[in-house]
């Protein structure tokens, strides 16, 4: 996972030292308290106990102090690593979008990547630092007990080695359960999304019962995977506790037979219980390690794909109103399949074209070719007579504004949601785009104007408003070609008709390509291309 994380060994080491000192303070606190209680029961002169009393207080204060230093250092490092990893991964995803993201929605892909990256980076806090802390604490404990009674030190070493063996077995169980657990969670998410997004369609075809049964089955599979996963953690947690009991009995036996004072004997007997607090986190560390490995594998598998676009051209464009042509173009998302074509198109500046056809006929595939998200498999895509593969990728994309069926609304204010399409736009430009897109009355009713927060934690946005906001982005971008991918797919007929009227007015004078399976807006185009007859199964 070198592509997604930045290793910081010195930071890990320092965090582990602080964590080890915190655990060591806890062990010393328990051991000293045990010695003090037994020694005090003998009613010695109080002055002989002052050192132990001060030590108890010192260890009691040292434990949270060092724990705070460990958390501060490790979390700062992890957050910095996470920011770096997200930046690099998001940059690596851009060339893969959308052809190499599979059939999951963009939000599902992004959520999965975010969760996986978090698991990978959190291994710093949940695995490396705890393991280093355990090494520091167990080393101190072994040296302390060996200095008092060599046999007691041997017990600690044997006990810790046994815990390491159990932790290794637990890690192996966790690793074996992760693929099944990931598949089960993905299936639950898939079926739940199907139910949530297509309830009406499922009822219309009478398939709601089948989908509910699929969801029940997916939930049962998830429960089975979770129970299997819990075996590893249960083995480590239970094993540590069982070995702690055995170590305590062994220490008690050694203490009884050794020529030591009652206070030292008490210290030896409570040491296993004190050190158990340091060893129990190994159960969570095993799970976190297995999760980070599986998450890292998913991210690596996603990022290691070859882009569907070979952006090798460097040519520039001299026109602001391009003439687009497709000559015998075929294209497909998977290497061994053609999803659309051959197609011939002629789109001079200002031309308005609608692409229609049955589901699976290749409408969105053809739009992806026009948007330079997918290379033609054969044929040529020309811009002003030049093959796009000889032109700079960004230069071609800068000509295009895309409005799709699921426009994203950022959890930010209205200004930021519009300026993403044109960072240099003024507030006057943004308000004009809103009015052109049919959102004038909506904007006038906003109490905070462009500073109104949208999305999560802010003002809700209806489906029609969302479509118009995406249209407003296309307007403010001032790009000469507008590609519309099912812009009214999820709207009722009256709202869809109003949105398409706004589309017509907002894109006047621009080249427009509309992909749709609905009649709204088809009367306002110059040509209609029906892909159904030329679809290749």
GUKEFI-11228 format. One record per residue (C-alpha): residue in three letters; x, y negated, z negated. Coordinates in steps of 0.25 Angstrom, whole numbers. Example, Ala and Ser with C-alpha at 12.3 -4.5 7.8 and 13.67 -1.06 7.14 Angstrom:
2
NODE  residuo      x      y      z
NODE      ALA     49     18    -31
NODE      SER     55      4    -29
END
This chain:
537
NODE  residuo      x      y      z
NODE      UNK      0      0      0
NODE      UNK     11    -10      3
NODE      UNK      2    -17     12
NODE      UNK     -8    -20      2
NODE      UNK      0    -22    -11
NODE      UNK     12    -29    -16
NODE      UNK     21    -21    -25
NODE      UNK     26    -29    -37
NODE      UNK     35    -19    -45
NODE      UNK     40    -30    -55
NODE      UNK     26    -35    -58
NODE      UNK     22    -21    -60
NODE      UNK     34    -18    -69
NODE      UNK     31    -31    -78
NODE      UNK     17    -28    -79
NODE      UNK     20    -14    -83
NODE      UNK     29    -18    -94
NODE      UNK     19    -28   -100
NODE      UNK      9    -17    -99
NODE      UNK     19     -7   -105
NODE      UNK     22    -17   -117
NODE      UNK      7    -18   -119
NODE      UNK      5     -3   -120
NODE      UNK     18     -2   -128
NODE      UNK     13    -12   -138
NODE      UNK      0     -4   -139
NODE      UNK      7      9   -142
NODE      UNK     16      1   -152
NODE      UNK      4     -5   -159
NODE      UNK     -3      8   -161
NODE      UNK     10     15   -166
NODE      UNK     14      4   -175
NODE      UNK      0      3   -181
NODE      UNK      0     18   -184
NODE      UNK     13     17   -191
NODE      UNK      8      5   -199
NODE      UNK     -5     11   -203
NODE      UNK      2     24   -208
NODE      UNK     13     16   -215
NODE      UNK      4      6   -221
NODE      UNK     -4     18   -227
NODE      UNK      9     21   -235
NODE      UNK      7      7   -242
NODE      UNK     22      2   -240
NODE      UNK     27    -12   -243
NODE      UNK     19    -21   -233
NODE      UNK     32    -27   -229
NODE      UNK     36    -14   -223
NODE      UNK     24    -15   -213
NODE      UNK     26    -29   -208
NODE      UNK     34    -25   -196
NODE      UNK     24    -15   -192
NODE      UNK     12    -25   -194
NODE      UNK     19    -35   -186
NODE      UNK     22    -25   -175
NODE      UNK      7    -21   -174
NODE      UNK      3    -35   -172
NODE      UNK     14    -37   -162
NODE      UNK     10    -25   -154
NODE      UNK     -4    -29   -155
NODE      UNK     -1    -42   -149
NODE      UNK      9    -37   -139
NODE      UNK     -1    -27   -132
NODE      UNK    -11    -37   -127
NODE      UNK      0    -47   -124
NODE      UNK      8    -37   -115
NODE      UNK     -5    -32   -109
NODE      UNK     -9    -47   -105
NODE      UNK      5    -48    -98
NODE      UNK      3    -35    -91
NODE      UNK    -11    -39    -86
NODE      UNK     -7    -53    -82
NODE      UNK      5    -48    -74
NODE      UNK     -1    -36    -68
NODE      UNK    -14    -42    -64
NODE      UNK     -7    -54    -58
NODE      UNK      2    -45    -50
NODE      UNK    -10    -37    -45
NODE      UNK    -19    -49    -41
NODE      UNK     -7    -55    -33
NODE      UNK     -5    -41    -26
NODE      UNK    -20    -40    -23
NODE      UNK    -20    -54    -17
NODE      UNK     -8    -50     -8
NODE      UNK    -14    -37     -5
NODE      UNK    -27    -42     -1
NODE      UNK    -21    -53      8
NODE      UNK    -12    -43     16
NODE      UNK    -24    -32     17
NODE      UNK    -34    -43     22
NODE      UNK    -24    -47     32
NODE      UNK    -21    -33     36
NODE      UNK    -36    -30     38
NODE      UNK    -39    -42     48
NODE      UNK    -33    -34     60
NODE      UNK    -41    -22     56
NODE      UNK    -54    -29     56
NODE      UNK    -64    -24     60
NODE      UNK    -60    -12     68
NODE      UNK    -52     -5     57
NODE      UNK    -61     -7     45
NODE      UNK    -70      5     48
NODE      UNK    -85      5     47
NODE      UNK    -86     -2     33
NODE      UNK    -91    -16     32
NODE      UNK    -80    -27     31
NODE      UNK    -85    -30     17
NODE      UNK    -83    -15     13
NODE      UNK    -69    -15     20
NODE      UNK    -65    -27     12
NODE      UNK    -71    -22     -1
NODE      UNK    -64     -9      1
NODE      UNK    -50    -16      4
NODE      UNK    -52    -25     -8
NODE      UNK    -55    -14    -18
NODE      UNK    -44     -5    -12
NODE      UNK    -33    -16    -13
NODE      UNK    -38    -19    -27
NODE      UNK    -36     -5    -31
NODE      UNK    -22     -5    -24
NODE      UNK    -17    -18    -31
NODE      UNK    -23    -14    -45
NODE      UNK    -14     -2    -45
NODE      UNK     -4    -12    -50
NODE      UNK    -12    -15    -62
NODE      UNK    -19     -2    -64
NODE      UNK     -7      8    -61
NODE      UNK      7      2    -60
NODE      UNK      6     -7    -73
NODE      UNK     -1      4    -82
NODE      UNK      9     14    -78
NODE      UNK     21      5    -81
NODE      UNK     14      1    -94
NODE      UNK     13     16    -98
NODE      UNK     28     18    -95
NODE      UNK     32      7   -104
NODE      UNK     23     11   -115
NODE      UNK     26     26   -115
NODE      UNK     41     23   -114
NODE      UNK     40     15   -126
NODE      UNK     31     25   -134
NODE      UNK     40     37   -130
NODE      UNK     53     29   -135
NODE      UNK     46     25   -148
NODE      UNK     41     39   -151
NODE      UNK     54     45   -147
NODE      UNK     62     36   -156
NODE      UNK     53     40   -168
NODE      UNK     52     55   -165
NODE      UNK     58     60   -152
NODE      UNK     47     71   -151
NODE      UNK     37     60   -151
NODE      UNK     43     54   -140
NODE      UNK     43     67   -132
NODE      UNK     28     68   -135
NODE      UNK     26     54   -129
NODE      UNK     34     58   -117
NODE      UNK     27     71   -115
NODE      UNK     13     64   -117
NODE      UNK     16     53   -107
NODE      UNK     21     63    -96
NODE      UNK      8     72    -98
NODE      UNK      0     59    -96
NODE      UNK      8     56    -83
NODE      UNK      5     70    -78
NODE      UNK    -10     68    -81
NODE      UNK    -10     54    -75
NODE      UNK     -4     60    -62
NODE      UNK    -15     71    -61
NODE      UNK    -25     60    -64
NODE      UNK    -20     52    -52
NODE      UNK    -20     64    -43
NODE      UNK    -35     66    -46
NODE      UNK    -38     51    -44
NODE      UNK    -31     51    -31
NODE      UNK    -39     63    -26
NODE      UNK    -52     57    -30
NODE      UNK    -50     43    -23
NODE      UNK    -53     47     -9
NODE      UNK    -66     54    -13
NODE      UNK    -70     42    -22
NODE      UNK    -66     32    -11
NODE      UNK    -75     40      0
NODE      UNK    -86     41    -10
NODE      UNK    -86     26    -13
NODE      UNK    -86     23      2
NODE      UNK    -98     32      5
NODE      UNK   -106     25     -7
NODE      UNK   -102     12     -1
NODE      UNK   -106     16     13
NODE      UNK   -119     21      9
NODE      UNK   -123     10      0
NODE      UNK   -119      0     10
NODE      UNK   -128      7     20
NODE      UNK   -140      7     11
NODE      UNK   -137     -8      7
NODE      UNK   -135    -13     21
NODE      UNK   -145     -5     29
NODE      UNK   -157     -2     20
NODE      UNK   -167     -6     30
NODE      UNK   -162      2     41
NODE      UNK   -161     14     32
NODE      UNK   -175     13     28
NODE      UNK   -180     11     43
NODE      UNK   -174     24     47
NODE      UNK   -177     31     34
NODE      UNK   -163     34     30
NODE      UNK   -163     28     16
NODE      UNK   -165     42     10
NODE      UNK   -153     47     17
NODE      UNK   -144     35     14
NODE      UNK   -148     36     -1
NODE      UNK   -144     51     -1
NODE      UNK   -131     47      5
NODE      UNK   -129     37     -6
NODE      UNK   -132     47    -17
NODE      UNK   -122     57    -11
NODE      UNK   -112     46    -10
NODE      UNK   -114     42    -24
NODE      UNK   -113     57    -28
NODE      UNK   -100     58    -21
NODE      UNK    -95     45    -27
NODE      UNK    -98     51    -41
NODE      UNK    -91     64    -38
NODE      UNK    -78     56    -33
NODE      UNK    -79     47    -46
NODE      UNK    -80     59    -55
NODE      UNK    -68     65    -48
NODE      UNK    -60     53    -49
NODE      UNK    -63     52    -64
NODE      UNK    -55     65    -66
NODE      UNK    -42     59    -64
NODE      UNK    -44     47    -74
NODE      UNK    -51     57    -84
NODE      UNK    -39     66    -83
NODE      UNK    -29     55    -86
NODE      UNK    -37     49    -97
NODE      UNK    -41     62   -104
NODE      UNK    -27     67   -102
NODE      UNK    -21     55   -109
NODE      UNK    -30     56   -121
NODE      UNK    -28     71   -122
NODE      UNK    -13     70   -121
NODE      UNK    -13     58   -131
NODE      UNK    -20     68   -141
NODE      UNK     -9     78   -139
NODE      UNK      2     68   -140
NODE      UNK     -4     63   -153
NODE      UNK     -4     77   -159
NODE      UNK     10     79   -154
NODE      UNK     14     66   -161
NODE      UNK      7     70   -173
NODE      UNK     14     83   -174
NODE      UNK     28     77   -172
NODE      UNK     25     66   -182
NODE      UNK     21     76   -193
NODE      UNK     34     84   -190
NODE      UNK     43     72   -189
NODE      UNK     51     66   -200
NODE      UNK     44     52   -199
NODE      UNK     36     43   -207
NODE      UNK     21     43   -207
NODE      UNK     21     29   -200
NODE      UNK     29     34   -189
NODE      UNK     21     47   -188
NODE      UNK      9     38   -186
NODE      UNK     16     30   -175
NODE      UNK     19     43   -167
NODE      UNK      5     48   -169
NODE      UNK     -2     36   -163
NODE      UNK      8     34   -152
NODE      UNK      0     43   -142
NODE      UNK    -13     36   -145
NODE      UNK     -6     22   -142
NODE      UNK      0     27   -129
NODE      UNK    -12     33   -124
NODE      UNK    -18     19   -122
NODE      UNK     -6     17   -112
NODE      UNK     -8     30   -105
NODE      UNK    -23     30   -103
NODE      UNK    -23     19    -92
NODE      UNK    -15     29    -83
NODE      UNK    -29     35    -80
NODE      UNK    -34     22    -74
NODE      UNK    -20     20    -67
NODE      UNK    -22     34    -61
NODE      UNK    -35     30    -55
NODE      UNK    -30     16    -51
NODE      UNK    -18     23    -44
NODE      UNK    -27     32    -36
NODE      UNK    -37     21    -32
NODE      UNK    -25     12    -28
NODE      UNK    -19     23    -19
NODE      UNK    -32     26    -12
NODE      UNK    -36     12    -10
NODE      UNK    -22      9     -5
NODE      UNK    -24     21      5
NODE      UNK    -37     15     10
NODE      UNK    -31      1     12
NODE      UNK    -19      6     19
NODE      UNK    -28     15     28
NODE      UNK    -36      3     32
NODE      UNK    -24     -7     34
NODE      UNK    -15      4     42
NODE      UNK    -25      4     53
NODE      UNK    -21     -1     67
NODE      UNK    -29    -14     70
NODE      UNK    -39    -12     81
NODE      UNK    -34    -25     87
NODE      UNK    -20    -27     94
NODE      UNK    -18    -42     91
NODE      UNK     -5    -43     99
NODE      UNK     -8    -55    109
NODE      UNK     -2    -69    107
NODE      UNK     -9    -76    118
NODE      UNK    -16    -89    115
NODE      UNK    -29    -95    120
NODE      UNK    -31   -109    126
NODE      UNK    -46   -110    126
NODE      UNK    -56   -112    115
NODE      UNK    -68   -106    123
NODE      UNK    -63    -92    128
NODE      UNK    -69    -84    139
NODE      UNK    -70    -69    134
NODE      UNK    -71    -57    143
NODE      UNK    -71    -42    140
NODE      UNK    -67    -33    152
NODE      UNK    -70    -18    150
NODE      UNK    -68    -19    135
NODE      UNK    -70     -6    126
NODE      UNK    -67     -6    111
NODE      UNK    -69      3     99
NODE      UNK    -66      3     84
NODE      UNK    -60     17     84
NODE      UNK    -49     21     93
NODE      UNK    -56     33    100
NODE      UNK    -69     26    102
NODE      UNK    -75     15    111
NODE      UNK    -86      7    105
NODE      UNK    -89     -3    116
NODE      UNK    -86     -5    130
NODE      UNK    -82     -6    141
NODE      UNK    -88    -21    140
NODE      UNK    -86    -33    149
NODE      UNK    -89    -47    144
NODE      UNK    -88    -61    149
NODE      UNK    -89    -72    139
NODE      UNK    -86    -85    144
NODE      UNK    -86    -97    134
NODE      UNK   -100   -100    129
NODE      UNK   -106    -86    133
NODE      UNK   -116    -79    123
NODE      UNK   -116    -64    124
NODE      UNK   -124    -54    115
NODE      UNK   -119    -40    114
NODE      UNK   -130    -30    110
NODE      UNK   -131    -15    110
NODE      UNK   -135     -3    101
NODE      UNK   -128     -1     88
NODE      UNK   -114      5     91
NODE      UNK   -114      0    105
NODE      UNK   -101     -9    102
NODE      UNK   -107    -23    100
NODE      UNK    -98    -26     88
NODE      UNK    -86    -19     94
NODE      UNK    -87    -28    106
NODE      UNK    -88    -40     97
NODE      UNK    -76    -35     90
NODE      UNK    -68    -35    103
NODE      UNK    -72    -49    106
NODE      UNK    -68    -53     92
NODE      UNK    -54    -47     94
NODE      UNK    -57    -37     82
NODE      UNK    -55    -26     92
NODE      UNK    -47    -23    104
NODE      UNK    -53    -18    117
NODE      UNK    -50     -3    119
NODE      UNK    -50     -6    134
NODE      UNK    -53    -18    143
NODE      UNK    -50    -32    140
NODE      UNK    -55    -44    132
NODE      UNK    -51    -57    138
NODE      UNK    -51    -71    132
NODE      UNK    -49    -81    143
NODE      UNK    -44    -70    152
NODE      UNK    -34    -65    143
NODE      UNK    -34    -52    136
NODE      UNK    -36    -54    121
NODE      UNK    -25    -44    117
NODE      UNK    -15    -54    123
NODE      UNK    -21    -66    115
NODE      UNK    -18    -69    100
NODE      UNK    -28    -62     92
NODE      UNK    -31    -74     83
NODE      UNK    -32    -83     95
NODE      UNK    -44    -75    100
NODE      UNK    -51    -73     87
NODE      UNK    -50    -88     85
NODE      UNK    -60    -89     97
NODE      UNK    -70    -80     90
NODE      UNK    -80    -82     79
NODE      UNK    -87    -70     74
NODE      UNK   -101    -69     67
NODE      UNK   -105    -55     62
NODE      UNK   -116    -48     55
NODE      UNK   -110    -48     41
NODE      UNK   -103    -62     40
NODE      UNK    -95    -63     27
NODE      UNK    -99    -74     17
NODE      UNK    -87    -77      8
NODE      UNK    -89    -79     -7
NODE      UNK    -85    -94     -5
NODE      UNK    -91   -107     -2
NODE      UNK    -98   -110     11
NODE      UNK    -87   -119     16
NODE      UNK    -77   -107     14
NODE      UNK    -87    -97     21
NODE      UNK    -87   -106     33
NODE      UNK    -73   -111     34
NODE      UNK    -68    -97     35
NODE      UNK    -71    -98     50
NODE      UNK    -64   -112     51
NODE      UNK    -55   -116     39
NODE      UNK    -53   -130     46
NODE      UNK    -68   -133     47
NODE      UNK    -73   -145     40
NODE      UNK    -86   -146     31
NODE      UNK    -93   -153     42
NODE      UNK    -89   -141     52
NODE      UNK    -94   -131     42
NODE      UNK   -107   -138     39
NODE      UNK   -109   -140     54
NODE      UNK   -107   -125     56
NODE      UNK   -117   -121     46
NODE      UNK   -128   -130     52
NODE      UNK   -125   -124     66
NODE      UNK   -126   -110     60
NODE      UNK   -140   -114     55
NODE      UNK   -136   -115     40
NODE      UNK   -138   -130     39
NODE      UNK   -151   -130     30
NODE      UNK   -144   -119     22
NODE      UNK   -131   -127     20
NODE      UNK   -139   -139     16
NODE      UNK   -146   -132      5
NODE      UNK   -133   -127     -1
NODE      UNK   -130   -135    -14
NODE      UNK   -115   -135    -12
NODE      UNK   -114   -136      3
NODE      UNK   -101   -130      8
NODE      UNK    -97   -127     -6
NODE      UNK   -108   -117     -8
NODE      UNK   -102   -104    -12
NODE      UNK   -107    -92     -4
NODE      UNK   -107    -77     -6
NODE      UNK   -103    -70    -19
NODE      UNK   -106    -79    -31
NODE      UNK   -112    -90    -22
NODE      UNK   -124    -92    -13
NODE      UNK   -130    -80     -6
NODE      UNK   -131    -80      9
NODE      UNK   -142    -74     17
NODE      UNK   -140    -66     30
NODE      UNK   -144    -77     39
NODE      UNK   -135    -87     31
NODE      UNK   -124    -77     32
NODE      UNK   -125    -76     47
NODE      UNK   -126    -91     49
NODE      UNK   -114    -93     40
NODE      UNK   -106    -84     49
NODE      UNK   -111    -92     61
NODE      UNK   -107   -105     54
NODE      UNK    -93    -99     53
NODE      UNK    -93    -96     68
NODE      UNK    -97   -111     71
NODE      UNK    -87   -117     62
NODE      UNK    -76   -108     68
NODE      UNK    -78   -115     81
NODE      UNK    -74   -103     89
NODE      UNK    -79   -102    103
NODE      UNK    -83    -87    103
NODE      UNK    -93    -82     93
NODE      UNK    -95    -67     91
NODE      UNK   -108    -63     84
NODE      UNK   -109    -49     78
NODE      UNK   -123    -46     74
NODE      UNK   -125    -60     67
NODE      UNK   -139    -57     63
NODE      UNK   -139    -42     61
NODE      UNK   -144    -43     47
NODE      UNK   -154    -54     48
NODE      UNK   -169    -54     50
NODE      UNK   -175    -58     64
NODE      UNK   -178    -73     60
NODE      UNK   -165    -75     53
NODE      UNK   -157    -69     64
NODE      UNK   -164    -77     75
NODE      UNK   -161    -90     68
NODE      UNK   -147    -86     66
NODE      UNK   -145    -83     81
NODE      UNK   -151    -96     84
NODE      UNK   -140   -103     75
NODE      UNK   -130    -94     82
NODE      UNK   -134    -99     96
NODE      UNK   -133   -113     92
NODE      UNK   -120   -112     83
NODE      UNK   -113   -105     95
NODE      UNK   -117   -114    106
NODE      UNK   -106   -115    116
NODE      UNK    -98   -103    111
NODE      UNK    -96    -89    116
NODE      UNK   -105    -80    108
NODE      UNK   -105    -65    108
NODE      UNK   -117    -59     99
NODE      UNK   -118    -45     95
NODE      UNK   -132    -41     91
NODE      UNK   -142    -30     90
NODE      UNK   -153    -40     88
NODE      UNK   -161    -49     97
NODE      UNK   -158    -62     90
NODE      UNK   -149    -71     98
NODE      UNK   -149    -63    111
NODE      UNK   -157    -73    118
NODE      UNK   -146    -84    116
NODE      UNK   -135    -76    123
NODE      UNK   -130    -77    138
NODE      UNK   -128    -62    139
NODE      UNK   -131    -49    132
NODE      UNK   -122    -37    132
NODE      UNK   -128    -24    128
NODE      UNK   -118    -13    124
NODE      UNK   -127     -2    123
NODE      UNK   -126      4    137
NODE      UNK   -110      3    137
NODE      UNK   -108      9    123
NODE      UNK    -99     21    123
NODE      UNK   -103     31    113
END
